[in-house]
Amino acid sequence: MRVGTRETHDRATPRAQTPRRAIGDVLLERSVWLAACAVLALLIAVAAFLVWRSIPAIRQDSANFLTTRTWLPDDTPPVFGVAAIAFGTALSATVALVLAVPVAIGSAIFVTQYVPPRVGVWLGYCLDLLAAVPSVVYGLWGMLWLVPAMTPIQHGLATTLGFLPFFADPQGLTRQASRSIFVVGIVLAAMIIPIIAAVTREVIRQVDPGLREAAWALGATRWEMVRIAILPASKLGIAGAVLLGLGRALGETIAVALVLGTSFAVDFHLLVFGKNTIAANIATQFAEAGSLGRSALIASGLVLFAMTMLTTLLARAIIYRSGSRERSAFA
């Protein structure tokens, strides 16, 4: 009786068997982990290299490296710092954002809300193609065409709005072809518009259709629907897109080096010749710099690396938070 009961119990509750994983699944999982670790290791290696090669320059002038405006690392005694070039980097990126953000967001809204879907797809492709244009092409366009074309416009702005610090021309230099930070901002804006527009389009497409339908049901016009339903729901994602564009503008090198005149001024005059950025300064001076000068340039590159990494991480965090909020709200 016991034997029969035991056999019946064994047949009723068979032992759980763990399915064997295919060799291909194991290899794929390990390959993916290896690729992720390789990317992280590469990032750490780049940061370690920059820190290691920056040590001689930082030891030479550790107290004033972040505040000195002059860049003469190979003089005797050496005097150098990233204050002027960091200021120029931030100013050029800010001008680019002011010019690019309205155009990028407006184009994304137009493509997703105002045109038929098929037309919107092709317009999106055209915008994305701008991101594939090499930086040197933008730089040549800015140097050979935009600088001469903007000379009378900059002079007119300085004459009309010269009472504002941004458009002031204390030395009267805008009559000449001015390789100014304003022209650089236009070039950078053209380069980051596709990035901001592409991310903004995807963010807008993720907005719940129920919000649009509710706005239509309340009698809203198309613009009112965009203003009260689309933009509030996608503001975090749009902020992340703007920060991604900022990261691209901060690190741009060859286009800025071709367009911008070299100086180390720290002021808010957008229309006058000069100023410099970290990336352009590295590109133009690295070949002729001495050992300490190269170390100083690498140290400035470390500052730029930190700026772009923080900006990109913040942008990714905002976009991820925006996506998580949308998924949790409509799950």
N, C-alpha and C positions, 0 to 999 in steps of 0.2 A: 504493500500500500504506500509505504514511504517512497519506494523506488519509483512507482508510477507517478506519484505527486511530484517528485523531483524532476523526472523526465518531462512531465507536462509543463512545469514551471520553467525549465531550461528552454523548452521549445517556444514558450510564450514570450520570454524576455531574452532574446539573443544578445550576446555581447556586442557592445558598440564597436564598430570598426572605423578607424580613421582612414579616410581615403588618401591614397598615395598621390603626391603631387607630381605632375609631369616634369621631366627634366627641363623642357623648354620654359616652363613657368619659373622654375628656380633660377635658371640662367638669366631670364629677362629681369626678374626682381633684383638679382645681384648686379646686373649690368646697370640698371637704373640707379641703384644706390651708389655704385662706383662713379657714375657720371656726376651725380649730385655732389659727392665728396670731392671729385676733381675740380668742379667749379668753385667750391668753397676753398679748397686748397690753393687754387690759382689766385683768388681774391686775397687770401692771407699772405701769399708769397709776394704779391705786388705791394701790399701795405708794408710788409717787412723790408722789402728792398728800398722803398722810399724812406722809411725811417732810418735804415742803416746808412744810406748814402747822404742823408741830411745831417747826420751827426756833426761832421766838421764845421759846417756853416752855422749850425745852432750853437755849438760850443764857442765859436768866434764872436757871435753877437746874439746871445740868447735873450738878453734883457730888452733889446730894441727891435727884434726881428719883426714883430707884429705891428710896430708903431712907426718905424722909420719909413720915410717917403722916398728917399734917394736910393738909387740902385747902382752902386759902384763897388762890386765885390772884389775886383781885381786891382783896386787902387791901394796905395799905402798911406795911411791905414785903410783897410776895407770898410766901406759904409754901405749897408744894404738893408732892405726891409720890404715887406709885402704890402704895406699900407696903401700905397698909391695904386699898385696893380690890382690888389683885391678890391679897392674902391671902383676902379674902372671896370672890373669884371661884373660887380654887382650893378653898377649903373647901366652898362650896356644891356645886361639881361633884363633889368627893370624896364628900360625903354622898349625892348623887344616885346615884353609881355603886354605893356600898355597898348602897343599897336596890334599885336597878334590876337589877343584874347577876344575882343569883340568880333573880329572877322571869323575866327575859328568857331566860336560858339554860334554865331549867326549862320554860318554855312552849314553847321551840323543840324541846326533847327530847320533850315530850309530843305536840306536833303531828306530829313526824316519825316517832316510834317507838311510840307507845302507842295511837293511834287509827287507824281505817281511812283510807286515802288520801283518799277523798272528803270525809270529815268534817275531815281535816287541812287540806284546801284551803280549806274555808269558815272554819275557825278562823283560818287564816293571813290570809284577807281581813279578818276582824274585827280582828285585831291591826294590820294595815296601815292600817285606817281611823283608828285612833288617831293615826297620824302626820299625818293630814290635818286634824285639829282645829286651828284657829288658836290662836296663843300667847295672845291676849287672852282667849280662852275659858278656858284653863287658869288664867290670872291671876285672872279674876273668880271662878272656882270656888275657888281658893285663898284669895282675900281674903274672900269673902262666906260661905263654908261651912267651909272647912278650918281657918282660923284660930280661929273660935269652937269648932269641934268638938275641936280639938287642945289647947285651953287646959287642961281637967282632966287630959288624958293627960300633957301636959308637966309639970304640977304634980306628978302622981304619980311621974313619972320622976325629977324633981328631989328629991322627998322620999325615994324609995326608993334611988336610985342617985346621990345628990348627992355621995357621997365620991369619985366619979370625976370628973376634970376636965371631961369632955365633957358631963356632966349636972349640973354644979354650978350653983347659983343664988345667988351671993354677996349680991345685993341683995333677994332674995325677990320677984322680979317675975313669976314664972310664974303667980301667982294671977290676973293680968290677962290679957286677950287679947294674946298675945305673937306679934308678927310676926317670928319668929325664923328663923335660918338652917336650923333643922331642918324647919320647915314648907316653906321654899323648896326644900330638898332633896327633900321628898316630891313637890312639884309638878314639879320637874325630872325626877325619876325617872319619873313618869307620862309625861313627854314623850319620854324617850329609850328607854323600854322597847321601843316598836315598831321603832326603828332597830336596836338590838342584836339583838332577836329575829329580824328579817327577815334580816339578814346571817348570823346563826348558823344559821338554817334552811337557807339555801343552802349554807353550808359543810358541814353535816352530810349534806346530800343528795349532796355530791360524794365522800364517803368510799366507798372501793371496797367493793362488796357482798361480795367474798371475805372481808374482815375479819369481817363479821357472820356469814357462814356458818361460818367457822372457829371463832368463839366459840360458835355454836350446836352445832357438832359436838363441842366439848369439854364440852358439858353445862352451859354457862353459863345462868343465868337472864337475863331481859330486862335487869334493872338491871346485872348483871355484864357483859353484852354491851356496854351503853352505857359502863360504867366502864372496861373493859379494851380495848375496840376503837374505839368512836366518839369518846370525848373525847380520848384521846391523839392520834388521827389528825387531829383538827380543832382542836387547841389554838391553833395559830398564827392560824387564821382567826377563832376566837372572840376572841383578843386584839385583832385588828384591828377586830372589831365593837365591842368595848368602847371602843377609842380613838376610833372614829367617834362613839359616843354621848358620850364625853367632850368632843369638839369641839363638839357641839351644846349641851351643858350650859354650856360656857365662854362661848359667845356669846349665850346667851339674854338678852333684854332686857326686853320688856314684862311678861312673867309675873313676873319677879323684882322689877321696879319696883313692881308692884301689891301684892305680898305682903310684901316685906321692909321693915322699918323702917330708916330711914336713920341710920347712925352710922359712925364710922371707927375702931371698936375693933379691936384685934388680939389676940384670945384664942380659946381653943378651947371656949368655953361655947356649946353648940349651942341651948340652950333659952331664952336671954334675948333681949330685944328688940335689934334692930339688926344692925350690920355693913352692908357695901355691896359691890357688884360693879362692875367697870369699865363694863360695858354699861348697867347701871341708873343709874350715876352720870352717864353721858353723856346718857341719855334725860331725866333729871330736872333737870339743871342747864344744858343747852346753851342753852335759850331765854333765860335770864336772865343768862348769863355775859357779861363784857366781852371785849375783844379778846384780852387775855392769857389770860383764863379759857378762852375757846374754843380757843386754841392749846394750852393745857394738856390740855383734854379730848381734842383730836385726838391729842396725844402719848400719852395713855393708850389711845386707840383703836389707835395703832400698836403698843403693847405687846400688846394683845389680839389684834390681827391676827397678830403674830408667834407668839403662843401657839397660836392655832387653826390656823395654817398648819403649824406644826411637828407638832402633834398629828395633823392630817389626813394629812400626807405620811407620817408614821410608820405610821399605820393602813393606808394604801394599800400601802406597801412590805411590811408584814407579810402582808396579804391576798394580794398578788401572789406573795410568796415561798411562802406556803402552797399556792396553786394550782399554781405551778411544781413544787413538790416532789411534789404528787399526780400531775401529768402525767408527770414523769420516773420516778416509782416504778412506774407501771402502764402505761407506753408499750410 
